[in-house]
Amino acid sequence: MYKYNDFDEAFIRSRNKQFRAQVERRIDGSLTEDEFRPLRLMNGLYLQLHAYMLRVAIPYGTLRSDQMRQLAYIAERWDKGYGHFTTRQNIQYNWPKLTDVPDMLDALGDVQMHAIQTSGNTIRNVTADHFAGAAADEIEDPRPTAELVRQWSTDHPEFQALPRKFKIGVTGSPNDRAVTKSHDIGLRIVRGGSGQTGYEVLVGGGLGRTPMVAQVIRPFLKKADLLPYLEAIVSTYNLWGRRDNKYKARIKITVFENGMEKFRDAVEERFKVTRQEFSGADQDVLREIEAHFAAPAFRNAPEDAFHAARDADPVFRSWTDTNLTAHRAPGYVIVTVSLKAHGETPGDASADQMRLLADLADKYGHGELRISHEQNVILPHVHKSDLPALHAALKTERLATANIGLVSDIIACPGMDYCALATARSIPVAQEISSHFKAIGLEEAIGQLKIKISGCINACGHHHVGHIGILGLDRAGVENYQITLGGDHTENMVIGERAGPGFAYDEIVPAIERILRAYLEVREDASETFLDAYRRLGPAPFKAALYPAEAERDAA
């Protein structure tokens, strides 16, 4: 894992000292809120509905155990004892006092973390596949690339006042778990004709008010060309991006309005200049970074205890069926720890849970953890022989829920319970769906399903790419929930189709139940997922279930 050098350490300390002085000036009245706003946003500090919110970067979702412990300490010392993991692989603290934020940033700096560029019209936290460096299907670990991009983009002098926020995601697997096609720039590590690895470069993706799937701008880019090509894309966007309308300021609109061919031509022309400005020092930096990501010392051990526990304990067997993923090393698995216990807030973790996860990472997982965009925690390297003990320990803090990929493994933004931009609640909807399907005993029967919930059109809950998406809106002061069907966040990304009129808050759970009961009736067999059934049959049977009165009128 990457560790800061002397420059990194000095940079973070300097930024924190600078922001401490800015906070002091805000408190004594030397700065107005309007003057302070851009300064706090540069350091990840928002003003939410009820309090400030500090968003902390977890670059490409990777954490050391000591960093997780520090996140737990910060939650207890300066917040309300918990943190919220987000779809951008960040953690948010929802209740800090302004006077405490400089101390929180210093505490983050003690473990080589920060909140820089987690907000504002700049390049945000670089995200990556949460199984990076472990997945059996991986071509190459994407984290060195993500770290190189993080270093290049942090405090980049040209890109601190872009037309709008800018997001970059990286995957090293052909099976895209990083939602790269929803990013302003998506990077997919691929093999060229000579067998060498490089990047398929995607541009112009994004969800929100105008959801779009990113397009390929370069099918293969040499590794040595990465930073100058990114520089060419972002500088072209910085020049061309609209600043007259924030709703049309994202690069997806720039590409759409100009057309991919025209935009690509401009980028390629700009690339001729930027390529000459890179001497190759960036590749020296990349090699240094790669040395930080050497695989841990995997071990050989018998797996008898694992198989015996599966045979003897149906609860353990269920958990291993849903929460484990194939690892590249023999005898090892990737463990996804659910932060979606039935009825709980998706993505929330208490300080006690964070400390336990840190301890388990040290004991069983080589000191590494990952945060997924699906708001769960990953132990990427666990030997099968350790799984019974790991599972038993997770149960002590309600972290052993066997539901990864099922109905209750819901993505949800904070919604109107916290966010000043939200137009409806997300968290209670997620909690009620989760509890309801557990109570009626259908969760296992339904099988693999991605439900994603957003509390406003900004789509922080990725509802557009949910197999079932839920968007909460305000209709004349009343919460109204629109449903989309058939979305997909993978390498085959599809924007879901709106089903029809929305539903009131107390109608949304019954509406989801009608959809899923219809699915159970029309699927060919238990192996056909909801998404497969939707693709085979189209929306008709699900719309008929959602709107039975309309279906009866049409039949008459």
Salt bridges, closest charged atoms under 4 A:
GLU33 OE1 - ARG26 NE 3.51
GLU33 OE2 - ARG40 NH2 2.86
ASP66 OD1 - ARG64 NE 2.88
GLU76 OE2 - ARG355 NH2 2.99
ASP103 OD1 - ARG20 NH2 2.85
ASP106 OD2 - ARG20 NH2 2.76
ASP110 OD1 - ARG13 NH2 2.70
ASP129 OD2 - ARG177 NH2 2.91
ASP137 OD1 - ARG177 NH2 2.94
GLU140 OE2 - LYS223 NZ 2.49
ASP141 OD2 - ARG143 NH2 2.82
GLU147 OE2 - ARG150 NH2 2.69
ASP155 OD1 - ARG15 NH1 3.04
ASP184 OD2 - ARG250 NH2 2.95
GLU200 OE1 - ARG188 NH1 3.49
ASP225 OD1 - ARG275 NE 2.49
GLU231 OE2 - HIS156 NE2 3.12
ASP244 OD2 - ARG242 NH2 2.86
GLU257 OE2 - ARG242 NH1 2.85
GLU268 OE2 - ARG218 NE 2.92
GLU269 OE1 - LYS272 NZ 3.31
ASP284 OD1 - ARG287 NH2 2.43
GLU290 OE2 - LYS223 NZ 3.97
GLU303 OE1 - HIS307 NE2 3.56
GLU303 OE1 - LYS384 NZ 3.89
ASP321 OD1 - ARG310 NH1 2.96
GLU344 OE2 - ARG398 NH1 2.61
ASP348 OD1 - HIS84 ND1 2.81
ASP352 OD1 - ARG355 NH2 2.71
ASP359 OD1 - ARG69 NH2 2.98
ASP362 OD2 - ARG69 NH2 2.57
GLU368 OE1 - ARG143 NH1 3.67
GLU368 OE1 - ARG370 NH2 2.60
GLU368 OE1 - HIS381 NE2 3.76
GLU374 OE2 - LYS450 NZ 2.86
ASP386 OD2 - ARG299 NH2 2.50
ASP409 OD1 - LYS340 NZ 2.66
GLU443 OE1 - HIS342 NE2 2.77
GLU479 OE1 - ARG425 NH2 2.73
ASP488 OD2 - ARG535 NH2 2.62
GLU497 OE2 - LYS543 NZ 3.50
GLU513 OE1 - HIS436 NE2 2.60
GLU513 OE2 - ARG517 NE 2.66
GLU524 OE2 - ARG536 NE 3.88
GLU528 OE2 - ARG536 NE 2.68
